[in-house]
Amino acid sequence: MTSKTDLKSRRTILKFSAALGGVAITPAIANAQTCPEDTLDRIQRTGVFNLGARESAPPYGFKDASGNWTGFATELALMIHEAVNKELGGKITINYVPVTSQTRIPLLQNATIDMEAGATVVTQGRAKVVDYVLSHFLTATSALVKTDSPLKSLADLAGKRVGVPQGGLEEAAWREINGQNKLSAPVRTVGFPDHAQGITALQTGTIDVYSSDEPILYGFAAKQKDLRVFPLDINTFLQSCIIRPNSSKFKRIADVTVAQAFAKGEWNRLFDKYFGPSSAAPQPLTEQLKTLVLMNSWPA
């Protein structure tokens, strides 16, 4: 015969078990409800591919004299748009959203843009908040000065005012150089929201040097004959288009598109157009870049 005490104990155990079951199930339901939308699904739902593009970061991304969006990374992004459009039935329009080094990640996170095409360097820190498409370029931090400037090497920059793009890696690079006492006197960095403002500051004497990605600096030097570039030999970085995490379907299309550009010679065509001898920002096809082409030319 079961006592009232035993029945009460059983009821308590059952209630406790149910409570435990609720605790175990509720987070799973919550996670399912808040599962982020794959970028490909979002593009299909909205019918629009929102591309974060650069207005003044030649040769990666810029507006030409007619106001058209163009550039090395912009053209690669257009190939990705074409592949997405084909995948989704040919009804996807492209919407250009201007971004800068400061705004690219926030605009990606709040879904204003679906991908950024520019000169974004792959870093461990950024990998915590964004995902990367297959890398499309290599770069290094270099220096831009006036043609008649006596500055010619890293050692010459001791105690100088160095302009950098806000939101880029240059501030951290110079902070590390100062922290390691590599120069006889620390540099003073001055941040600018876009490259154009930094170039103006350099030409007016507000800063002594403007430091950024080498190809971008060559682009400005080619347009402004009173400027020249010299290497610093302090780093080498991979560059990639950035996308939101948890978008494996979209990333697959983007990765394969970039790999096809490498494998089919489209990357080389774009390199000749934007970086070749007849381009506005000529630079050599280095052994490192040749290795990048070899590594990323995936077989069909």
N, C-alpha and C positions, 0 to 999 in steps of 0.2 A: 504494500500500500504506500502511495506517494504522499508525503507530508506536505503541508502548506509551505514549509520552509524550502523543500526541494523544488516545488513549482516556482516559487519566487526566485530561486537561484537560476533555474533554467531560463525564466523570462529575462533576467538580467544579462545572462550570457548571450541570448538571442539578440537583445537590443545592442549589446556591445559589438557583436559580430556584424550586425547591420550597419552600425556606425563606422566600423572599420572598412566595410565594403563600400560605403559612400565616400570615404576618404580616398580609397584606391581608384574609384571609378570617376569621380568628379573632375580631377585634373585631366584625365584622358579625354573626356567630353569637351572640356574647355579648350584643350590644345587642338582638337579637331575643328572646333568652331573658329579658332583664331589662326588656323593654318594659312600662311601667306600665299597669295595668288602668284602662280608662275607668270613671268613677264609675257610669255607667248600667249597665255590665256587672256591676260589683260589687254594685249594688243588686239586679239581676236574679238573680245567683247566691245572694245571702244572703236575699233576700225582705224586706229591712229597709232603710228610709231613715232613717239616723241623722242627726238634725238637732241641730246645736249651737244651743241656745236660751239666751236671757238671762233670769235669774231676777229681777234687780233693776235693769233699765235702762229704766224707763218713759219715754216711751210706745212705744219700739221693741220691747221684749220684757220680760215680767214674769209673775209668777203672781198671779192674782186672789185675792179673798177665799176662794174655794172651792178654791184650789190648782190651778186650770186654767192651762195655758200660754196666754198671749195677747199682744197687742201689734201694732203696725203692721207690723213686719218679720216677726213670727211668722205673722201672717195671710197675708202674701205668700208665705212659705215653705210654708204649707199648700196654697196654690194650685199651687205647683210640685210638691208631693207628689202632688196629685190628677192633674196632667198626667203625671207619671212613672208613677203607678199605672195610668192609662189606657193609656199606651204599652206597658206591660209585662203587660197582661192582667188587671189588677184584683186582684192578690194581694200587693201591697206594703204592709206595715204601717209606721207611723212610730214612731220611738223618740226621745224627747227626752233630750238629754244637756246638762246645765248647763255653760255656759262663761263665762269672764270675758275681759277684755281681755288678760290674760296667757296664758290657756290656749287661746284659740281657734285660733291658728295651729299650735301643737304638736299639738293633738288632731286637726286636719285633716291634718297631715303624716303622723301615725302611723295614719291611717284609723279613728280612734275615731269621728269624725263625717264625714259626706259633704258637708255644707254648713253654714255658720254664718249665722244670721239675727240681725242686731243693728244696730249703728251703726258698722260698720267703714268707715273712710275710705279712699278709693282713693289710694294713693301709689306712686311709682316704686319705692321700696325693697321694698314688699310684693309688687309685681308680679313680682319676681324669684323668689318662692317660692310664690305663690298665683295663682289666676286669679279674675276678677271676673264676676259676673252683671251684666246691664244695670243701671246705677245707678238706685236707687229714691228717693233723697232728697238734699237739700243741707243742710249744717249749717255752723255757725261756732262757734269757741271763745268762750264767754262766762264771766261770773263770777256766783257765787251767794254772797250775804252775808246776815247777819241783817238783819231789817227796820230795826232802829234803828242799823245801822252807818253811819258817816259816809262810807264808801267809795262812790263813784259813778262813777268813771272809771278808765281805765288808769293815768293819772298818779298817782292816789291809792294805787296798790298798791306804790309804791316802798318797799322794805325790809320788805314784809309776808310772812307765811307763807301760801303758796298750795298748797292740796291739789289733787292731780291723780290720775286713775286710772292705776295701773301698767299698762304695755303700750300706752297710748294715745299720741296725738301731742302731748299738752299739755306733757309734759316738754321735748320738743324745741322747742316754740314758745316756752316761757319761757326756755329756754337761749339761744335766738336773741335774744330781747329783751334778756336780760342781756348777751350778747356784743356787741350793738350799742349798749349804753349808752343805751337809749331812756328809761330811768327814772333819777331822781336817785340812787337806791340800788337794788341788785339785789334781786329777790325770792328767797325761799328756798322751793323746792318740796318738798313732802312727799307721797310716793306712798302710795296705798291700793289693796288688792287688789280692792275693789268699791266702788260708789258709796255704799252704805249706811254703810260705815265712815267714808267721807269726810264725809258729812252729819253723822254723830254727832260727829266731831272738830270740825266747824264750830260745832255747837250747844253743845258743851262748852268752846269757846274754845281748843282745841289748835291750830287754824289760824284765820286771819283771813278766808280766801276759799276757796271750792271752785270749781275751774275745769274745765269739761268741755263736751260738746256742748250747745248752747243748748236744743234741745227736751227733753233729759233734765233740765236744770236747771229749766225751766219746769214739768216734771212734779213735781219735788220741791217747788217753791215753791207749787204749787197744793194739795199735800197738807199742807205745813207752813206755816201762816200766818205764822210768825215769820221766814220767809225771803223774799228777793226777788232778782230777776235784773237785771243790767245788762250791755249789750253792750260788747265790747272793740274791735270793728272791726279785728281783726288778721289775719283770714283768712276764707276760704270754701272748703268742701270738698264733693266728691261722696261719697256713701255707697253701699255695695253689699253684697250677700251674697258671701261668699268660698267658692271651691271649689278642689279640687286641679287642678293643671295637667294637660295631656294628657287632658282629658275633654271632647272636642269634642261627643260625642253627648249627654252630660248638659247641657252648657252651652247647646246649641241649644234644648233643651226649656225650660230655665230662662229664657233670654233671651226666647223667644217668649211665655212665660207672663207675664213682667213687662210686655212690650210690649203684650200684650192687656189687662192690667189698666189700663194708661194709656189705651189706645184706647177701651175699652168703659166707662170711667167708674168702674171699681172702685177705682182709685187715689184718685180724688176722694172716693169714699165712705169709704175708710179714713182719708183726711186729715180729713174732717169728724168721723169717729168719735173719732180720737185727738188731733187738733190743732185742731179747729173751735171755735167760740165756746162750745158746750155741753160740750166735752171737759174732761178733768182737767188738760190742759196746753195751753190755748188759745194759738195764735200765728197771725199773718196768713199768708194765701196770697200770698207775695211774688211780684214780677215774675220773680225768678230761678226760683222753683218753677214758675210758669206756663210759663216757657221750657222747663224740664225736661220737663213734661208734653207740650208741643208736640213736642219733639225725639224723645221716646221713644214716641210714639203711632204705631207703625209701621202702615202700611196692610196690609190682609189680603192 
